[in-house]
Amino acid sequence: MQEHILTENTTVALSNITAGQQVTFIIVQNASAAKTLAWPSTIHGGMTVDTALSTENVQTCTASGNGTDLYCAPGLIGIPAGGIL
């Protein structure tokens, strides 16, 4: 599980992913200004993060058989802060 509070516009970078590994991202918008999140081309189905302040966005992805790409299930978007954690 990876939690990240967006304090600036961010691009996801991954390393050391193994075949079949599941990765859950919890992306939190900060309370003062909406920020963006960009997914690399190796993450397929990455959600668009809600821009509402103080919200959480959750998405789980599974690594491909060779561990080079992640394939994501639909995410939970715009959950009021504290609603997940």
N, C-alpha and C positions, 0 to 999 in steps of 0.2 A: 504494500500500500504506500502510495506516494502522496503526501499532502503538500500543497503549495499555495501560499497567499500571494495573489497578484499585486505587487507593489510597483510593477512596471510592465510594459508590453513584453511578452515572453514567448520564446520558441522552445518547444520541448526537444530535448536531446536525450537519447537513450544509449546505454552501453551495458555489456555483460548480461544480455538477455539470453536465456536458454530455450531450446525447443519445448513448446507446450507450456511454458511459464505463463501464469496469469498475473497481470499488473492492474491494480486499481488506482485510478487517479482521483484525488479529491482536490478540486480547484476552487479556491475561495476568493471572491471579489473583496477588495478592501472596502473600508467604509467611507473613503473620501473621494475617490475618482475611479471610474470604470477603466479597466485595462483589458487588453486583448491577449488571446492565447493562440499561437500558430502550431499546427501539428506538422511534423516532417512527412515526406512522401512515403515513408516506410510504415506509417500508422494509417490504417485504412478504417474509415468510419468514425474518425474523431469528431466529437460533438462541437457545436458552436457554443461557447461559454456565455451564459447570461450576463448582461452588462448591468443588471440591477445591483446596487451597492449592498454589501454585506450578505451575499448569497453564496451557497455552496453548489457545486456541480460535481457529479460523481459518474465515473465511467470505468468499466472493466474491460480489459483487452487480453487476448490470448496470443502468444507467440506462435509463428509458423513452425513447420517441422524442422526448418534449418535455423530458426532463431533470428532471422534477419528482419522480419516484418511482424507487426502486431495487427490483429483484426479485432475490432471493437464491437461490443454489443451496444444497443441504444443506451444512452445515459440518462441520469436524473438531473434536470436542469432547473436552476432558480429556486432551490430550497432555502428557506430563511436560515441565516447563520445559526449554528447550534442545533439545527434540525437533524443532522447526521451524527455529529461527534458528541 
